Amino acid sequence: MTTRLNPYISFRDNARDAVTFYESVFGGELNISTFGDYQASEDPAEANKVMHAMLESPSGFTLMAADTPNGMAYNPGDNISVSLSGDSSDEAELRGYWDKLVDGGTVTVPLEMAPWGDTFGMCVDKFGIGWLVNIAGAQQAQ
């Protein structure tokens, strides 16, 4: 296995809905384990909550998520952003992700030419997660 860096997003009672949505956006293989699968909570109300979910997409993205147990503090969306980036050869793919992420969400910066020459946009999806999409422009000689 190679070393990788990927986001891990915490939710409150809707991790399954969120990762299923992300699977519809990015495709790939989704594995979900619940607290009940591993008897990881003494609270029967938490048995069906997601203890760990991992989505691995065909493009090599890895996204992990879990429901926050009832006894732990939860502050949605204020501590994470997820960045998707590529170059102009990836533009159609990245725009496709953007279109799906903004469906039901909020565009905070439209996906358009940025001052630094890339196409860039920011949005918050319908689950309150911030996304940054960057499509690198042609490199200019210096």
C-alpha positions as CSV (number, residue, x, y, z in Angstrom):
1,M,0.0,0.0,0.0
2,T,1.2,3.5,-0.8
3,T,1.1,6.4,1.6
4,R,-1.8,8.7,0.9
5,L,-3.4,11.9,2.2
6,N,-7.1,12.1,2.2
7,P,-9.9,13.9,4.0
8,Y,-11.9,12.3,6.8
9,I,-15.2,13.9,7.4
10,S,-17.3,13.6,10.5
11,F,-21.1,13.8,10.4
12,R,-23.9,13.6,12.9
13,D,-26.3,10.8,11.9
14,N,-26.1,11.2,8.1
15,A,-22.7,9.8,7.2
16,R,-24.3,7.0,5.2
17,D,-26.4,9.5,3.1
18,A,-23.3,11.7,2.6
19,V,-20.9,8.9,1.4
20,T,-23.6,7.4,-0.8
21,F,-24.0,10.8,-2.4
22,Y,-20.2,11.1,-2.9
23,E,-20.2,7.7,-4.4
24,S,-22.8,8.9,-6.9
25,V,-20.6,11.9,-7.7
26,F,-17.2,10.1,-8.0
27,G,-18.1,6.5,-8.5
28,G,-15.9,3.7,-7.1
29,E,-16.1,1.2,-4.3
30,L,-17.8,2.2,-1.0
31,N,-17.2,0.2,2.2
32,I,-19.2,1.0,5.3
33,S,-18.9,-0.4,8.8
34,T,-21.3,0.5,11.6
35,F,-20.7,0.8,15.4
36,G,-22.9,-2.3,15.7
37,D,-20.7,-4.4,13.3
38,Y,-17.9,-4.1,15.9
39,Q,-19.9,-3.6,19.1
40,A,-18.1,-0.3,19.4
41,S,-20.8,1.5,21.3
42,E,-22.8,0.5,24.4
43,D,-25.7,2.8,23.2
44,P,-28.1,0.7,21.1
45,A,-29.3,3.8,19.3
46,E,-25.8,4.0,17.7
47,A,-25.7,0.5,16.3
48,N,-26.6,1.5,12.8
49,K,-24.5,4.7,12.7
50,V,-21.4,4.7,10.5
51,M,-18.2,3.9,12.5
52,H,-16.1,4.1,9.4
53,A,-16.7,4.5,5.7
54,M,-14.2,4.6,2.9
55,L,-14.8,5.5,-0.8
56,E,-12.1,4.7,-3.3
57,S,-12.8,6.1,-6.7
58,P,-11.6,5.0,-10.2
59,S,-9.6,8.3,-10.4
60,G,-7.7,7.4,-7.2
61,F,-9.6,9.6,-4.8
62,T,-10.0,8.3,-1.2
63,L,-12.7,9.8,1.0
64,M,-13.3,8.5,4.6
65,A,-16.2,9.4,6.9
66,A,-18.0,8.5,10.1
67,D,-20.9,9.5,12.3
68,T,-19.8,11.3,15.5
69,P,-21.0,9.4,18.6
70,N,-23.7,11.1,20.6
71,G,-21.3,11.7,23.5
72,M,-18.8,13.7,21.4
73,A,-19.0,17.3,20.2
74,Y,-19.8,18.0,16.6
75,N,-19.3,21.2,14.6
76,P,-20.4,20.6,11.0
77,G,-18.5,22.0,8.1
78,D,-16.3,24.5,10.0
79,N,-13.1,22.5,10.1
80,I,-12.7,20.9,6.6
81,S,-12.5,21.7,3.0
82,V,-11.8,19.2,0.2
83,S,-9.8,20.2,-2.8
84,L,-10.2,18.7,-6.3
85,S,-7.6,19.7,-8.8
86,G,-6.1,18.8,-12.1
87,D,-5.0,20.3,-15.4
88,S,-6.9,21.3,-18.5
89,S,-6.9,17.7,-19.7
90,D,-9.0,16.9,-16.7
91,E,-11.4,19.8,-17.2
92,A,-14.5,17.8,-18.3
93,E,-14.1,15.4,-15.4
94,L,-13.6,18.2,-12.9
95,R,-16.6,20.2,-14.2
96,G,-18.7,17.1,-14.0
97,Y,-17.8,16.8,-10.3
98,W,-18.5,20.5,-9.8
99,D,-22.0,20.2,-11.4
100,K,-22.9,17.3,-9.1
101,L,-21.5,18.9,-5.9
102,V,-23.4,22.2,-6.4
103,D,-26.7,20.4,-7.0
104,G,-28.6,21.1,-3.8
105,G,-25.6,23.1,-2.4
106,T,-24.4,26.7,-2.5
107,V,-21.8,28.2,-4.9
108,T,-19.5,30.5,-2.9
109,V,-17.1,31.3,-5.7
110,P,-18.3,30.5,-9.3
111,L,-16.1,28.1,-11.3
112,E,-14.5,30.6,-13.6
113,M,-11.1,32.0,-14.6
114,A,-9.2,33.1,-11.5
115,P,-6.6,36.0,-11.4
116,W,-3.8,33.4,-11.3
117,G,-4.8,31.9,-14.6
118,D,-6.6,28.7,-13.5
119,T,-10.3,28.0,-13.5
120,F,-11.3,27.9,-9.8
121,G,-14.5,27.7,-7.8
122,M,-15.7,27.1,-4.3
123,C,-19.0,25.6,-3.1
124,V,-20.6,24.1,-0.1
125,D,-22.5,20.9,-0.8
126,K,-25.9,19.9,0.5
127,F,-24.2,18.3,3.6
128,G,-22.4,21.5,4.6
129,I,-18.9,20.4,3.3
130,G,-16.7,23.0,1.5
131,W,-15.2,22.1,-1.8
132,L,-12.5,23.8,-3.9
133,V,-12.1,22.9,-7.5
134,N,-9.1,24.1,-9.5
135,I,-8.4,23.4,-13.2
136,A,-4.8,24.5,-13.9
137,G,-4.4,26.7,-16.9
138,A,-1.6,26.5,-19.5
139,Q,1.8,27.1,-17.8
140,Q,3.3,30.4,-19.0
141,A,7.0,30.7,-19.6
142,Q,8.9,32.9,-17.1
